[in-house]
Amino acid sequence: MSIPDWEQTLRDEFGAEEGSFLIRLRIELEWDRAAFTRLTQAMEECCRARADEDLLPRWMAEGFWYVPSFTRGHTNHPAWKSYLATDPDYYKAGRERLDDLAFWFFLGESPSLLPFAPL
């Protein structure tokens, strides 16, 4: 039985595999917009697919907890100041998107009635 595409994407992203948002952010010091979109779309699909489940896999919970906190902490470092200044609204919205997806994953409902718009 094959796993859904979103699950494989989350495994790759949460595992900081080559080309993942996390690896680009941490090692290459770049906020890769395509990787961010891939990650957040997979997170959203996961939230939709698992909305009615009471038990969630530990690796998913760890990823949904880790990604928003790491991203916010890492990009608050002074080395990111000029990078984030290029489009502050985008990066603020991106960090908030990760927080909202974690909220949705853990509480089973989106914090917004509006669908997520692509960033």
Secondary structure, DSSP 8 states (H G I E B T S, - for coil): ----HHHHHHHHHHTT-TT-HHHHHHTS----HHHHHHHHHHHHHHHHHTTT-S---HHHHHHHHHHHHHHHHHHTSGGGHHHHTTSHHHHHHHHHHHHHHHHHHHHSS-S-SS-----
